[in-house]
Amino acid sequence: MELPGLRTWVVFYLISFVVLLWAAFLSAQGVMLWVSLLLVIVIVGVNFVTVLNQLKAHAARLEFQRELTKDFERKSVEEEERKL
């Protein structure tokens, strides 16, 4: 799968990792457990939706490419040589 803007993905997952570490710190301290649980749910949900949308976009791009190239025929090398 082609990923546009690899730097964007790296930053996105680094921020996600920092938020998850912060949520783990909050739950280890025993304070604001609901905040840490909410952070984990939000980060996992956003990551899931983002990856799902990327997979759908990739599938749509492949289908579009198939539609564009379905009527093209490849000629074999032998047919090209016969014409010469």
CYANA upper distance limits for C-alpha pairs under 8 A (distance plus 0.5 A):
  1 MET  CA     58 HIS  CA      7.74
  2 GLU  CA     58 HIS  CA      8.47
  5 GLY  CA      9 TRP  CA      7.30
  6 LEU  CA     10 VAL  CA      6.78
  7 ARG  CA     11 VAL  CA      6.70
  8 THR  CA     12 PHE  CA      6.53
  9 TRP  CA     13 TYR  CA      6.64
 10 VAL  CA     14 LEU  CA      6.55
 11 VAL  CA     15 ILE  CA      6.61
 12 PHE  CA     16 SER  CA      6.74
 13 TYR  CA     17 PHE  CA      6.50
 14 LEU  CA     18 VAL  CA      6.71
 15 ILE  CA     19 VAL  CA      6.75
 16 SER  CA     20 LEU  CA      6.72
 16 SER  CA     43 ILE  CA      6.82
 17 PHE  CA     21 LEU  CA      6.65
 18 VAL  CA     22 TRP  CA      6.65
 19 VAL  CA     23 ALA  CA      6.67
 19 VAL  CA     39 LEU  CA      7.65
 19 VAL  CA     40 VAL  CA      8.45
 19 VAL  CA     43 ILE  CA      8.23
 20 LEU  CA     24 ALA  CA      6.66
 20 LEU  CA     39 LEU  CA      7.69
 20 LEU  CA     40 VAL  CA      6.69
 20 LEU  CA     43 ILE  CA      8.07
 21 LEU  CA     25 PHE  CA      6.67
 22 TRP  CA     26 LEU  CA      6.74
 22 TRP  CA     36 SER  CA      8.24
 23 ALA  CA     27 SER  CA      6.74
 23 ALA  CA     35 VAL  CA      8.03
 23 ALA  CA     36 SER  CA      4.78
 23 ALA  CA     37 LEU  CA      7.70
 23 ALA  CA     39 LEU  CA      6.88
 23 ALA  CA     40 VAL  CA      7.28
 24 ALA  CA     28 ALA  CA      6.53
 24 ALA  CA     36 SER  CA      7.42
 25 PHE  CA     29 GLN  CA      6.73
 26 LEU  CA     30 GLY  CA      6.86
 26 LEU  CA     31 VAL  CA      6.34
 26 LEU  CA     32 MET  CA      6.93
 26 LEU  CA     33 LEU  CA      7.24
 26 LEU  CA     36 SER  CA      6.58
 27 SER  CA     31 VAL  CA      6.80
 27 SER  CA     32 MET  CA      7.55
 27 SER  CA     33 LEU  CA      5.85
 27 SER  CA     36 SER  CA      6.64
 32 MET  CA     36 SER  CA      7.06
 33 LEU  CA     37 LEU  CA      6.64
 34 TRP  CA     38 LEU  CA      6.48
 35 VAL  CA     39 LEU  CA      6.60
 36 SER  CA     40 VAL  CA      6.75
 37 LEU  CA     41 ILE  CA      6.70
 38 LEU  CA     42 VAL  CA      6.57
 39 LEU  CA     43 ILE  CA      6.56
 40 VAL  CA     44 VAL  CA      6.53
 41 ILE  CA     45 GLY  CA      6.42
 42 VAL  CA     46 VAL  CA      6.50
 43 ILE  CA     47 ASN  CA      6.58
 44 VAL  CA     48 PHE  CA      6.57
 45 GLY  CA     49 VAL  CA      6.63
 46 VAL  CA     50 THR  CA      6.49
 47 ASN  CA     51 VAL  CA      6.64
 48 PHE  CA     52 LEU  CA      6.54
 49 VAL  CA     53 ASN  CA      6.56
 50 THR  CA     54 GLN  CA      6.73
 51 VAL  CA     55 LEU  CA      6.70
 52 LEU  CA     56 LYS  CA      6.75
 53 ASN  CA     57 ALA  CA      6.57
 54 GLN  CA     58 HIS  CA      6.59
 55 LEU  CA     59 ALA  CA      6.67
 56 LYS  CA     60 ALA  CA      6.57
 57 ALA  CA     61 ARG  CA      6.57
 58 HIS  CA     62 LEU  CA      6.73
 59 ALA  CA     63 GLU  CA      6.67
 60 ALA  CA     64 PHE  CA      6.58
 61 ARG  CA     65 GLN  CA      6.70
 62 LEU  CA     66 ARG  CA      6.70
 63 GLU  CA     67 GLU  CA      6.70
 64 PHE  CA     68 LEU  CA      6.78
 65 GLN  CA     69 THR  CA      6.73
 66 ARG  CA     70 LYS  CA      6.17
 75 LYS  CA     79 GLU  CA      6.92
 75 LYS  CA     80 GLU  CA      7.52
 76 SER  CA     80 GLU  CA      7.07
 77 VAL  CA     81 GLU  CA      6.72
 78 GLU  CA     82 ARG  CA      6.74
 79 GLU  CA     83 LYS  CA      7.00
 80 GLU  CA     84 LEU  CA      7.21
